[in-house]
Amino acid sequence: MVPNANARHFLLKAKQRDLIAAVGGIERAAAICSFGKSTVGRWANAESPELMPLEAVFALEEECCRFDMSEAIAGARGRRFAETEVSASDNVSVMASHAEAVVQMGELMTAGALAFADGKLTPAEANQIDKALASVERSLADYRKVVASVRGHGGLSIIGGAA
């Protein structure tokens, strides 16, 4: 069997790379979770089959306040996290969240168009699309939290006035 041959493993590797990037890169991730740079580098390398141990996942997630890797692990087991409460102050970011989601979708479409232009999809192009997809997922998750907050607080008047 070829290393990294299953989709679940690719998803976990992608989430690992995103988590390492979210804390500031390989060197900073190594310092945070007390593992060597070469080990963290293997975690970030799509060609390496190595997955992070849980103590590293927890340390890095706590550092950047993102729990994408834990959510991916739960998803791989057919489970999902419950949404957390979002404060009313987040309502002001509805339009910003919408704009960010649109921008990330545009970047995904651009990556796809460039990758498919020659009728082939190389591993490097697939990685670019995967990175764009991760950005879309994050922006949509943030947007959904803001929309849930608005729904939970009875609505929001975007232009002058109360809900």
Residue frames as qw, qx, qy, qz and C-alpha x, y, z in Angstrom:
[[0.000, 0.888, 0.460, 0.000, 0.00, 0.00, 0.00],
 [0.376, 0.517, -0.023, 0.769, 1.26, 3.47, -0.88],
 [0.260, -0.340, -0.501, 0.752, 1.79, 5.78, 2.13],
 [0.178, 0.352, 0.149, -0.907, -0.99, 8.39, 2.49],
 [0.047, -0.114, -0.820, -0.559, -3.22, 6.39, 0.14],
 [0.113, -0.602, -0.790, -0.021, -6.50, 6.98, 1.95],
 [0.009, -0.708, -0.241, -0.664, -8.57, 10.14, 2.03],
 [0.602, -0.769, -0.212, -0.030, -8.93, 10.19, 5.81],
 [0.735, -0.310, 0.025, 0.603, -5.18, 10.22, 6.22],
 [0.356, 0.394, 0.236, 0.814, -4.81, 13.02, 3.67],
 [0.275, -0.813, -0.279, -0.431, -7.42, 15.05, 5.56],
 [0.701, -0.670, -0.099, 0.223, -5.60, 14.60, 8.87],
 [0.652, -0.043, 0.137, 0.744, -2.29, 15.52, 7.24],
 [0.140, 0.612, 0.280, 0.726, -3.86, 18.65, 5.75],
 [0.471, -0.830, -0.211, -0.214, -5.28, 19.65, 9.14],
 [0.762, -0.419, -0.023, 0.494, -1.85, 19.08, 10.71],
 [0.477, 0.247, 0.194, 0.821, -0.25, 21.40, 8.16],
 [0.136, -0.755, -0.286, -0.574, -2.93, 24.02, 8.79],
 [0.656, -0.731, -0.179, 0.064, -2.41, 23.76, 12.55],
 [0.708, -0.208, 0.059, 0.672, 1.36, 24.13, 12.23],
 [0.265, 0.450, 0.256, 0.814, 0.90, 27.15, 9.97],
 [0.334, -0.803, -0.342, -0.355, -1.65, 28.66, 12.37],
 [0.662, -0.693, -0.086, 0.272, 0.86, 28.74, 15.23],
 [0.015, -0.927, 0.283, 0.245, 3.54, 30.34, 13.09],
 [0.596, 0.604, -0.524, -0.076, 5.36, 27.56, 11.29],
 [0.874, 0.023, -0.467, 0.129, 7.56, 24.57, 12.00],
 [0.390, 0.277, -0.536, 0.695, 10.05, 26.21, 14.38],
 [0.353, -0.327, 0.281, -0.830, 7.39, 27.84, 16.54],
 [0.872, -0.164, -0.232, -0.398, 5.27, 24.66, 16.57],
 [0.749, 0.120, -0.568, 0.320, 8.32, 22.66, 17.70],
 [0.116, 0.286, -0.499, 0.810, 8.91, 25.09, 20.57],
 [0.580, -0.280, 0.067, -0.763, 5.25, 25.04, 21.64],
 [0.933, -0.130, -0.120, -0.313, 4.82, 21.27, 21.72],
 [0.452, -0.655, 0.606, -0.018, 8.39, 20.36, 22.78],
 [0.901, 0.196, 0.355, 0.154, 9.17, 18.20, 19.77],
 [0.460, -0.329, 0.420, 0.710, 12.13, 18.54, 17.41],
 [0.328, 0.591, -0.174, -0.716, 11.95, 20.65, 14.26],
 [0.172, 0.233, -0.859, -0.423, 12.60, 17.60, 12.09],
 [0.102, 0.309, 0.927, -0.189, 9.69, 15.76, 13.72],
 [0.286, 0.651, 0.348, -0.612, 7.35, 18.72, 13.23],
 [0.207, 0.505, -0.516, -0.660, 8.67, 19.01, 9.67],
 [0.039, -0.033, -0.973, -0.226, 7.62, 15.41, 9.00],
 [0.195, 0.530, 0.720, -0.404, 4.17, 16.20, 10.41],
 [0.269, 0.704, 0.029, -0.656, 3.91, 19.13, 7.97],
 [0.057, 0.367, -0.753, -0.543, 5.23, 17.11, 5.01],
 [0.779, 0.198, 0.018, -0.595, 2.39, 15.72, 2.88],
 [0.693, 0.361, -0.613, -0.117, 4.63, 12.85, 1.74],
 [0.093, 0.266, -0.849, 0.448, 5.41, 11.66, 5.28],
 [0.533, -0.384, -0.695, -0.294, 2.90, 9.25, 6.83],
 [0.336, -0.129, -0.651, 0.668, 3.60, 10.54, 10.36],
 [0.308, -0.744, -0.389, -0.447, 0.70, 11.93, 12.40],
 [0.057, -0.563, 0.424, -0.707, 1.01, 14.11, 15.50],
 [0.335, -0.253, -0.845, 0.331, 0.61, 12.56, 18.94],
 [0.239, -0.784, -0.541, -0.189, -2.35, 13.89, 20.88],
 [0.455, -0.668, -0.198, 0.554, -0.25, 15.94, 23.32],
 [0.293, -0.112, 0.327, 0.891, 1.16, 17.90, 20.37],
 [0.060, -0.544, -0.633, -0.548, -2.30, 18.37, 18.85],
 [0.373, -0.788, -0.475, 0.120, -3.65, 19.69, 22.16],
 [0.447, -0.506, -0.018, 0.738, -0.71, 22.03, 22.75],
 [0.199, 0.049, 0.444, 0.872, -0.89, 23.54, 19.26],
 [0.154, -0.625, -0.647, -0.409, -4.67, 23.85, 19.26],
 [0.403, -0.757, -0.385, 0.341, -4.62, 25.60, 22.62],
 [0.404, -0.310, 0.139, 0.849, -1.96, 28.00, 21.35],
 [0.001, -0.050, -0.446, -0.893, -3.94, 29.18, 18.32],
 [0.414, 0.257, 0.509, -0.710, -7.47, 28.59, 19.73],
 [0.653, 0.299, -0.397, -0.572, -8.41, 26.51, 16.69],
 [0.601, -0.191, 0.743, -0.224, -9.54, 22.94, 17.02],
 [0.657, 0.467, -0.346, -0.480, -9.52, 21.82, 13.37],
 [0.308, 0.333, -0.891, 0.010, -7.40, 18.73, 13.99],
 [0.249, 0.050, 0.834, -0.491, -9.61, 17.53, 16.86],
 [0.633, 0.394, 0.178, -0.642, -12.68, 18.14, 14.70],
 [0.564, 0.459, -0.598, -0.338, -11.10, 16.16, 11.84],
 [0.081, 0.188, -0.956, 0.211, -10.28, 13.27, 14.19],
 [0.439, 0.229, 0.635, -0.593, -13.86, 13.27, 15.48],
 [0.632, 0.486, -0.131, -0.589, -15.16, 13.47, 11.90],
 [0.365, 0.392, -0.827, -0.172, -12.99, 10.52, 10.88],
 [0.016, 0.048, 0.949, -0.311, -14.79, 8.52, 13.57],
 [0.187, -0.496, -0.731, -0.430, -18.24, 9.66, 12.41],
 [0.315, -0.698, -0.498, 0.406, -18.66, 12.22, 15.19],
 [0.256, 0.624, 0.105, 0.730, -18.74, 16.00, 15.31],
 [0.232, -0.135, -0.476, 0.837, -18.31, 18.78, 17.81],
 [0.020, -0.814, -0.577, 0.065, -21.25, 20.76, 19.09],
 [0.246, 0.670, 0.064, 0.697, -21.20, 24.46, 18.25],
 [0.385, -0.308, -0.490, 0.719, -20.15, 26.76, 21.04],
 [0.003, -0.880, -0.418, 0.224, -21.97, 29.89, 22.13],
 [0.434, 0.335, 0.159, 0.821, -21.10, 33.04, 20.19],
 [0.153, -0.496, -0.409, 0.750, -21.37, 36.42, 21.90],
 [0.292, 0.848, 0.426, -0.124, -23.66, 39.23, 20.73],
 [0.108, -0.808, 0.272, 0.512, -20.63, 41.40, 19.99],
 [0.424, -0.102, 0.756, 0.488, -19.83, 39.07, 17.10],
 [0.434, 0.699, 0.562, -0.090, -22.94, 40.33, 15.30],
 [0.106, 0.879, -0.137, -0.443, -21.04, 43.36, 14.05],
 [0.187, -0.478, 0.734, 0.445, -18.85, 41.12, 11.92],
 [0.712, 0.393, 0.560, -0.156, -21.63, 39.65, 9.74],
 [0.558, 0.817, -0.049, -0.135, -20.65, 41.64, 6.68],
 [0.024, -0.740, 0.668, 0.072, -16.92, 41.10, 7.28],
 [0.568, -0.132, 0.811, -0.047, -17.50, 37.34, 7.63],
 [0.714, 0.583, 0.359, -0.148, -19.54, 37.32, 4.44],
 [0.356, 0.871, -0.314, -0.126, -16.83, 39.21, 2.58],
 [0.256, -0.571, 0.780, 0.034, -14.11, 36.89, 3.87],
 [0.695, 0.138, 0.701, -0.076, -16.06, 33.80, 2.76],
 [0.638, 0.748, 0.135, -0.126, -16.54, 35.29, -0.72],
 [0.123, 0.833, -0.530, -0.095, -12.83, 36.15, -1.00],
 [0.438, -0.356, 0.825, -0.004, -11.79, 32.62, 0.05],
 [0.739, 0.398, 0.535, -0.100, -14.24, 31.08, -2.45],
 [0.472, 0.858, -0.144, -0.141, -12.73, 33.29, -5.16],
 [0.094, -0.690, 0.715, 0.061, -9.26, 32.07, -4.27],
 [0.636, -0.014, 0.769, -0.059, -10.48, 28.46, -4.43],
 [0.693, 0.647, 0.291, -0.128, -12.00, 29.08, -7.87],
 [0.256, 0.867, -0.409, -0.120, -8.76, 30.67, -9.06],
 [0.344, -0.470, 0.813, 0.022, -6.68, 27.74, -7.79],
 [0.698, 0.247, 0.665, -0.093, -9.03, 25.30, -9.50],
 [0.584, 0.793, 0.060, -0.165, -9.07, 27.21, -12.78],
 [0.090, 0.794, -0.593, -0.104, -5.27, 27.38, -12.88],
 [0.469, -0.284, 0.836, -0.037, -4.92, 23.70, -11.97],
 [0.667, 0.360, 0.646, -0.091, -7.47, 22.46, -14.52],
 [0.323, 0.778, -0.182, -0.508, -6.36, 24.73, -17.39],
 [0.193, 0.513, -0.774, -0.317, -4.11, 22.08, -18.94],
 [0.841, -0.004, -0.348, -0.414, -6.50, 19.19, -18.29],
 [0.702, 0.031, -0.640, 0.311, -4.24, 17.61, -15.64],
 [0.511, -0.799, 0.076, -0.309, -4.13, 17.81, -11.87],
 [0.558, 0.380, -0.615, 0.407, -0.64, 17.39, -10.43],
 [0.608, -0.448, -0.558, 0.345, 0.06, 16.66, -6.75],
 [0.272, -0.109, -0.175, 0.940, 1.36, 20.23, -6.33],
 [0.277, -0.271, -0.316, -0.866, -1.85, 21.63, -7.84],
 [0.613, -0.462, -0.622, -0.155, -3.89, 19.33, -5.60],
 [0.492, -0.316, -0.457, 0.670, -1.99, 20.74, -2.58],
 [0.016, 0.063, 0.040, 0.997, -2.81, 24.30, -3.70],
 [0.488, -0.376, -0.487, -0.619, -6.48, 23.41, -4.04],
 [0.632, -0.398, -0.631, 0.209, -6.37, 21.70, -0.64],
 [0.312, -0.170, -0.312, 0.881, -4.92, 24.84, 0.97],
 [0.228, -0.173, -0.222, -0.932, -7.62, 26.96, -0.67],
 [0.596, -0.395, -0.626, -0.311, -10.28, 24.51, 0.55],
 [0.523, -0.327, -0.574, 0.538, -8.92, 24.75, 4.10],
 [0.069, -0.050, -0.111, 0.990, -9.22, 28.54, 3.94],
 [0.438, -0.277, -0.446, -0.730, -12.78, 28.24, 2.65],
 [0.611, -0.382, -0.691, 0.052, -13.65, 25.82, 5.48],
 [0.368, -0.253, -0.446, 0.776, -12.27, 28.21, 8.11],
 [0.114, -0.026, -0.066, -0.991, -14.04, 31.25, 6.70],
 [0.532, -0.311, -0.563, -0.551, -17.33, 29.38, 6.36],
 [0.560, -0.367, -0.680, 0.301, -17.07, 28.04, 9.92],
 [0.189, -0.188, -0.291, 0.919, -16.48, 31.56, 11.23],
 [0.293, -0.125, -0.319, -0.893, -19.36, 32.89, 9.13],
 [0.560, -0.358, -0.705, -0.246, -21.69, 30.15, 10.41],
 [0.419, -0.338, -0.598, 0.593, -20.85, 31.07, 14.02],
 [0.019, 0.106, 0.064, -0.992, -21.67, 34.71, 13.37],
 [0.448, -0.190, -0.505, -0.713, -24.93, 33.82, 11.63],
 [0.543, -0.359, -0.754, 0.090, -25.85, 31.47, 14.49],
 [0.243, -0.260, -0.439, 0.825, -25.27, 34.30, 16.94],
 [0.240, -0.012, -0.189, -0.952, -27.54, 36.59, 14.94],
 [0.549, -0.264, -0.677, -0.413, -30.20, 33.89, 14.80],
 [0.506, -0.325, -0.705, 0.376, -29.87, 33.29, 18.54],
 [0.139, -0.310, -0.316, 0.886, -30.27, 36.98, 19.32],
 [0.330, 0.678, 0.568, -0.331, -33.42, 37.42, 17.22],
 [0.550, 0.707, 0.303, 0.325, -31.81, 38.95, 14.15],
 [0.425, -0.442, 0.076, 0.786, -29.77, 41.98, 13.24],
 [0.397, 0.887, 0.217, -0.091, -30.50, 45.13, 11.30],
 [0.723, 0.082, 0.187, 0.661, -27.56, 45.64, 8.98],
 [0.199, 0.415, 0.166, 0.872, -28.55, 49.21, 8.00],
 [0.111, -0.276, 0.239, -0.924, -29.44, 51.68, 10.77],
 [0.690, -0.330, -0.071, -0.641, -31.74, 50.32, 13.43],
 [0.464, -0.336, 0.753, -0.322, -32.33, 47.53, 15.87],
 [0.048, -0.034, 0.979, 0.195, -33.06, 43.89, 15.18]]
